[in-house]
Amino acid sequence: MGKLNATAEAQIREICDRYKGEKTPLMMILSDIQNEYGYIPLEVQEVVSEKTGISVAEIYGVVTFYSFFSLTPKGKYVIGCCLGTACYVKGAQIVIDRFSELLGIKPGQTTEDGLFTLDALRCIGACGIAPAVSINGKVYPKVDVEHVEDIIASYRKEASA
């Protein structure tokens, strides 16, 4: 996002205004901004602080505490590999390692082409289908390391279509 343009700043202010009457509006504001822009950089946090009176330090703390918020842009496809206990025991670490190897990125990073972001997740509540992988909300059950290459290929094909 870099320096905010007037349109983006106006939209951030409008999002803040939606929750003016709320007692604790920060999570709702940040969620709407994350959904709209895909991330919440410092420039945006400063506008939210100005509009709400909540310090930038507190906003930054919330953004960095919750894994669904991001300070940097995410890829078109966000691959979340669950590393919760059930998934981990069933081989999730080798699955995320394979995604990392094939994409050339580590968890928390985005590919240079902006297509994929790889995230290590704690628990997605899919213990019965472990190891589970989530891509933009679609959950893949019982992912074996052998499936990873095909999963990536299907999203590359979709992106080029």
N, C-alpha and C positions, 0 to 999 in steps of 0.2 A: 504494500500500500504506500509506503514511504510517506512523503508529505501529503496530508489530506487535502483533497480538492474541495471546493465549496459545496459541491453536490453531496459528496460523501459525508462531510461534516454536518450538513443539514439533515441528512438521513440518520446519523448517529444521534443528533439532538432530538429528532422526532421519535426515535426508539426510546430514548430516556423519558420523553414526555408521556409516552403510553403508560408508564408506571408511576406517574407523579403522585397518585393517591395511595400507593402501596407503602406499607410500613417498612418492608425490607425488599426493595426492588432490584438489588444488584444482580442476583443470579438470573432473574428474568431478562434484564437488560443485556447482560453478557451473553446469555443463550441466544437471544435474537440477533445480536451482532455476529456471534460465531456462525449462526445459520446463514446470515446474509453474506458475510465476507469470507468465511472459512478460517479466520484467525482474528486475534485481538492484539494488534501491535501497541506499543507505548503511546503513539500519537492519539489513538482511539481512547486509550485509558485516560489520557489527559482531558479529553473532551467529556467523557463520562464523569470524571472527577469534578470538573467545572460545573456540569449540569446538576449533579446530585449532592455535591458537598462531601462526598466520600473521598478520602485521601487516595492519591495514586498508589501509595504503598499498600493500602488495604486492598485495592482493586488488583494490583499486581500479585499480591499474596493469594487471592482467590483464583486468578487466572492460572497461576503456576501450581496451585494445590490440586485442582481438579483436572484429571487427564483428558476430559472431553473438550477443554479449552486449549487453545494453542497460540503461542506468540508468533509463530511463523506460518506461512501458507502451507496447506497440505496438498497432496496430490489429488488428481481426479478420482483415483481409487485408493481408499484408505484400508489397508490390510491390517486387521487387528488379530494377533495371535494370542489366544488365551494361554496364560502361564499359571493359572490357578492350580491348586493341588491335584485335582482329578485329571486335568489336561496334562500337567507336567509329568505325572506318573505314567501317563499313556503315550509319552513321547513328544510333547509339544515343543520342547527345547530343540530337538533336531529338525522339527518342521520350521520353526522360525529361523533357525540357522540356515536352512536350505533357501527360504525366501530371501534372506540376507545375501547369501552367496550368489543367487541367480540375478538379483536386482542390483547388486553392487552397493548396497547401503546397509547401515546398521539400524536397529530399532530407534525410532524417533527422527529418522531422516527421510528425505524425499528424493526420488530419482531426479537427475538433472533435467530430464524431459518433462518433469512435472506430472508424470502419469501415476506414479505410485508413492505412497507413504507407508512405511512399515512401523507398526506400533505393537509393543508388548503390553498386553492387558492382564490385569490381575485375575478377575473372574467375570465371565459374562453370563453365568447362570445356566450353562449348557453342559453341566457335569455328566449327564447321562449319555451324551454324544461325544465325549472327549476322545481325542483332542479336537477342539472346535476353533474355527477361523471365521472371522466376520469381515466381509468386504462391503463397505457402504451399506451396512445393515442386513445384508444377506448372509446367513450363517451356513457354513459348510461343516457337516458332521463327520466325525471320525476321519480326519484328514491324515493321510499317511504321507510320509516324505516323498513317495513316488507320485503323488497327485500334484505336488507344488508346481512343477514345470507346466503341466496342462492348465492349471488354474491361471497362471500368469499369461500363458499363450491365449487363453480365451478372452481375457481382458484387453490384451494388446490388439487382438482381432476386432473386438468391439470398438475400441478407440479409433481404429483406422477405417472403420466402415462408414 
